[in-house]
Amino acid sequence: MSISVALLAVAVLVWPVRHAQRRLRALMPVERQPKRRWRLPRPTNAVLAVVGAGVGWCVLGPGGAVANAVLCVTCWRRWHSRRSRRRRTQVAEGMVGALGALVAELRVGAHPATAAERAAMDADPLAAKAMSAVAKTARLGGDVDRALVRSAADEPSLAGVLGQVGRAWRLAGRHGVPLAEVLDSVRRDLDQRLQFSRQVHARMAGPRASAAVLAVLPELGVLLGEAIDARPLHVLADTPIGQVLLATGALLICGGVLWSAKLTDHAVMP
């Protein structure tokens, strides 16, 4: 009787046939191998310059090759610079939160190693990695300053903050200053610099917009000339003086963009 019931259950499980595979998978889940994500290689300035020069040569000749190569490299540098600035800001914000948690634990009497471990639990990944290094070194009685220097070597965006934390730790150990107070001073300093950076970044929106408009105006002038049948592209592509002007104009425009970006980025760097 039991064998008959078992066979009947199997029959119900695999019927109809088109749903049998799904039911069996639900009963016996198969571990799926994580799919490997193929990432494109990161382009470099040299690769972008060569590709841009090839495209520019096909469209506008030698002058177009120079102009497009410079334009591609400039756009890539600006994108990479903005991404790096956002990453530095995010890492600094994570360290502010981690230092705040570390100071709170120290003020309630926790051991520095335990306080660093607890601070690493809810911290940003990079800040958590630094706090974990502090916890391991402090628990073994090692040099926390040297451990933070090694952590900063792995993540350059944390070098300045971790250097301050390491010096504060060394100062507290050498002169008997309460560690919580010294680290809280570092946290407040970093937080104030972040707030100042946000304010300056907001105030620099006008100059950045003006620089972008000035960089786009020559291209708009060329398009307007084509619209009224003045044929500026013919002059730029088919005449020697046009080729020289095209390359020179692109160099001046991109140089102005990079110079204005350097000024504004330097002002808002956290």
C-alpha positions as CSV (number, residue, x, y, z in Angstrom):
1,M,0.0,0.0,0.0
2,S,2.8,2.4,0.9
3,I,4.6,1.7,-2.4
4,S,1.4,2.4,-4.3
5,V,0.9,5.7,-2.5
6,A,4.5,6.7,-3.2
7,L,4.2,5.8,-6.9
8,L,1.0,7.8,-7.1
9,A,2.7,10.8,-5.5
10,V,5.6,10.6,-8.0
11,A,3.1,10.4,-10.8
12,V,1.3,13.5,-9.6
13,L,4.6,15.3,-9.2
14,V,5.8,14.7,-12.7
15,W,2.4,15.2,-14.5
16,P,1.9,17.2,-16.6
17,V,5.3,16.8,-18.1
18,R,5.8,20.4,-19.0
19,H,5.7,21.4,-15.3
20,A,7.7,18.5,-13.9
21,Q,11.1,20.1,-14.2
22,R,10.0,23.2,-12.3
23,R,8.4,21.1,-9.5
24,L,11.5,19.0,-9.1
25,R,13.7,22.1,-8.9
26,A,11.5,23.5,-6.2
27,L,11.9,20.3,-4.1
28,M,15.6,20.0,-4.7
29,P,17.1,23.5,-5.2
30,V,20.3,23.4,-7.2
31,E,23.1,25.7,-6.3
32,R,23.7,28.1,-9.1
33,Q,27.2,29.2,-9.9
34,P,27.6,33.0,-9.7
35,K,27.7,34.5,-13.1
36,R,31.0,36.0,-14.0
37,R,30.7,39.6,-15.1
38,W,33.0,40.6,-17.8
39,R,34.1,44.1,-17.4
40,L,35.5,46.1,-20.2
41,P,39.1,47.2,-19.6
42,R,39.5,50.7,-18.2
43,P,40.4,53.1,-21.0
44,T,43.5,55.2,-20.6
45,N,44.5,58.7,-21.9
46,A,46.6,57.1,-24.6
47,V,43.9,54.8,-25.9
48,L,41.3,57.5,-25.9
49,A,43.7,59.9,-27.7
50,V,44.4,57.3,-30.4
51,V,40.8,56.4,-30.9
52,G,39.7,60.0,-31.0
53,A,42.5,60.9,-33.4
54,G,41.4,58.2,-35.8
55,V,37.8,59.3,-35.8
56,G,38.7,62.9,-36.1
57,W,41.1,62.2,-39.0
58,C,38.3,60.3,-40.9
59,V,35.8,63.2,-40.4
60,L,37.9,66.5,-40.5
61,G,41.5,65.5,-41.5
62,P,44.7,66.0,-39.5
63,G,43.3,69.1,-37.6
64,G,40.2,67.1,-36.7
65,A,42.5,64.3,-35.4
66,V,44.3,66.6,-33.0
67,A,41.1,68.4,-32.0
68,N,39.1,65.2,-31.3
69,A,42.0,63.5,-29.5
70,V,42.3,66.5,-27.1
71,L,38.6,66.6,-26.7
72,C,38.3,62.9,-25.8
73,V,41.2,63.1,-23.3
74,T,39.7,66.3,-21.7
75,C,36.3,64.7,-21.3
76,W,37.8,61.6,-19.7
77,R,39.9,63.6,-17.3
78,R,36.9,65.7,-16.2
79,W,34.7,62.6,-15.7
80,H,37.4,60.8,-13.7
81,S,38.1,63.9,-11.6
82,R,34.4,64.3,-10.7
83,R,34.2,60.6,-9.8
84,S,37.3,60.9,-7.6
85,R,35.9,63.9,-5.8
86,R,32.6,62.2,-5.1
87,R,34.5,59.1,-3.8
88,R,36.7,61.2,-1.5
89,T,33.6,62.9,-0.1
90,Q,31.8,59.6,0.4
91,V,34.9,58.1,2.2
92,A,35.3,61.2,4.4
93,E,31.6,61.0,5.4
94,G,32.0,57.4,6.3
95,M,35.0,58.1,8.4
96,V,33.1,60.9,10.3
97,G,30.4,58.3,11.2
98,A,33.0,55.7,12.2
99,L,34.9,58.1,14.3
100,G,31.7,59.3,16.0
101,A,30.8,55.7,16.9
102,L,34.4,55.1,18.1
103,V,34.4,58.1,20.3
104,A,30.9,57.2,21.8
105,E,32.2,53.7,22.7
106,L,35.4,55.1,24.3
107,R,33.4,57.6,26.4
108,V,31.3,54.8,27.9
109,G,34.5,53.0,29.0
110,A,35.0,50.4,26.2
111,H,38.5,49.2,25.4
112,P,39.9,50.8,22.3
113,A,40.0,47.5,20.4
114,T,36.4,46.7,21.4
115,A,35.3,50.2,20.5
116,A,36.9,50.0,17.1
117,E,35.3,46.6,16.4
118,R,31.8,48.0,17.3
119,A,32.5,51.1,15.2
120,A,33.3,48.9,12.2
121,M,30.0,47.1,12.4
122,D,27.8,49.9,10.9
123,A,30.5,51.9,9.1
124,D,31.1,52.4,5.4
125,P,33.2,49.5,3.9
126,L,36.4,51.5,3.6
127,A,36.0,53.0,7.1
128,A,35.1,49.6,8.5
129,K,38.3,48.2,7.1
130,A,40.3,50.9,8.7
131,M,38.5,50.4,12.1
132,S,39.1,46.6,11.9
133,A,42.8,47.3,11.4
134,V,42.8,49.6,14.4
135,A,40.9,46.9,16.5
136,K,43.3,44.1,15.6
137,T,46.4,46.2,16.3
138,A,45.1,47.7,19.5
139,R,44.1,44.2,20.8
140,L,47.6,42.9,20.2
141,G,49.3,46.0,21.6
142,G,50.9,47.0,18.3
143,D,51.5,50.4,16.7
144,V,48.2,51.8,15.6
145,D,49.8,54.6,13.7
146,R,51.8,52.2,11.6
147,A,48.7,50.1,10.9
148,L,46.8,53.1,9.8
149,V,49.6,54.1,7.4
150,R,49.4,50.6,5.8
151,S,45.6,51.0,5.5
152,A,46.1,54.4,3.9
153,A,48.5,52.9,1.3
154,D,45.7,50.5,0.2
155,E,43.2,53.4,-0.2
156,P,44.8,56.8,-1.1
157,S,41.5,58.6,-0.6
158,L,41.8,57.8,3.2
159,A,45.4,58.9,3.5
160,G,44.8,62.3,5.1
161,V,42.1,61.2,7.5
162,L,43.9,58.1,8.7
163,G,47.1,60.1,9.1
164,Q,45.3,62.4,11.5
165,V,43.8,59.5,13.4
166,G,47.2,57.9,13.7
167,R,48.8,61.1,15.0
168,A,46.0,61.6,17.5
169,W,46.4,58.0,18.7
170,R,50.1,58.5,19.1
171,L,49.6,61.8,20.9
172,A,47.2,60.2,23.4
173,G,49.5,57.4,24.2
174,R,52.6,59.5,24.5
175,H,51.2,62.3,26.7
176,G,48.3,60.6,28.5
177,V,45.6,62.7,26.8
178,P,42.1,61.1,26.8
179,L,41.9,59.2,23.5
180,A,38.2,60.0,23.1
181,E,38.8,63.7,23.3
182,V,41.6,63.7,20.7
183,L,39.7,61.5,18.3
184,D,36.6,63.7,18.7
185,S,38.7,66.7,17.7
186,V,39.7,64.9,14.6
187,R,36.1,64.0,13.8
188,R,34.9,67.6,14.3
189,D,37.7,68.9,12.1
190,L,36.8,66.5,9.3
191,D,33.1,67.3,9.6
192,Q,33.7,71.0,9.4
193,R,35.9,70.6,6.4
194,L,33.2,68.5,4.7
195,Q,30.5,71.1,5.4
196,F,32.8,73.9,4.1
197,S,33.5,71.8,1.0
198,R,29.7,71.4,0.3
199,Q,29.1,75.1,0.7
200,V,31.9,76.1,-1.6
201,H,30.9,73.5,-4.1
202,A,27.4,75.0,-4.2
203,R,28.7,78.5,-4.6
204,M,31.0,77.4,-7.5
205,A,28.0,76.3,-9.5
206,G,27.9,79.7,-11.3
207,P,31.5,79.7,-12.3
208,R,31.3,76.1,-13.5
209,A,28.3,76.9,-15.6
210,S,30.0,79.9,-17.1
211,A,33.0,77.9,-18.0
212,A,30.8,75.2,-19.6
213,V,28.9,77.8,-21.7
214,L,32.2,79.5,-22.9
215,A,33.5,76.1,-23.9
216,V,30.4,75.3,-25.9
217,L,30.0,78.6,-27.7
218,P,32.6,78.0,-30.5
219,E,30.9,74.7,-31.4
220,L,27.5,76.5,-31.5
221,G,29.0,79.1,-33.7
222,V,30.1,76.5,-36.2
223,L,26.7,74.9,-36.2
224,L,25.1,78.3,-36.6
225,G,27.4,79.0,-39.6
226,E,26.4,75.7,-41.2
227,A,22.7,76.6,-40.6
228,I,23.0,79.9,-42.5
229,D,25.1,78.1,-45.3
230,A,28.4,79.9,-44.4
231,R,30.1,76.5,-44.7
232,P,32.6,76.8,-41.8
233,L,33.2,73.1,-41.7
234,H,34.4,73.3,-45.3
235,V,36.9,75.9,-44.3
236,L,38.1,73.9,-41.3
237,A,38.3,70.5,-43.0
238,D,39.5,71.4,-46.5
239,T,41.9,74.4,-46.1
240,P,45.3,74.4,-44.5
241,I,44.5,77.5,-42.4
242,G,41.3,75.9,-41.3
243,Q,43.2,72.8,-40.1
244,V,45.5,75.0,-38.1
245,L,42.7,77.0,-36.6
246,L,40.7,73.8,-35.7
247,A,43.6,72.2,-33.8
248,T,44.6,75.5,-32.1
249,G,41.0,76.3,-31.1
250,A,40.5,72.8,-29.7
251,L,43.7,73.1,-27.7
252,L,42.7,76.5,-26.3
253,I,39.2,75.4,-25.4
254,C,40.3,72.2,-23.7
255,G,43.1,74.1,-21.9
256,G,40.6,76.6,-20.6
257,V,38.2,73.9,-19.4
258,L,41.0,72.1,-17.5
259,W,42.3,75.3,-16.0
260,S,38.9,76.4,-14.8
261,A,38.2,72.9,-13.5
262,K,41.5,72.9,-11.6
263,L,40.6,76.2,-9.9
264,T,37.1,75.1,-8.9
265,D,38.1,71.6,-7.8
266,H,41.0,73.0,-5.7
267,A,38.5,75.3,-3.9
268,V,36.0,72.5,-3.0
269,M,38.5,69.7,-2.2
270,P,37.5,68.2,1.2
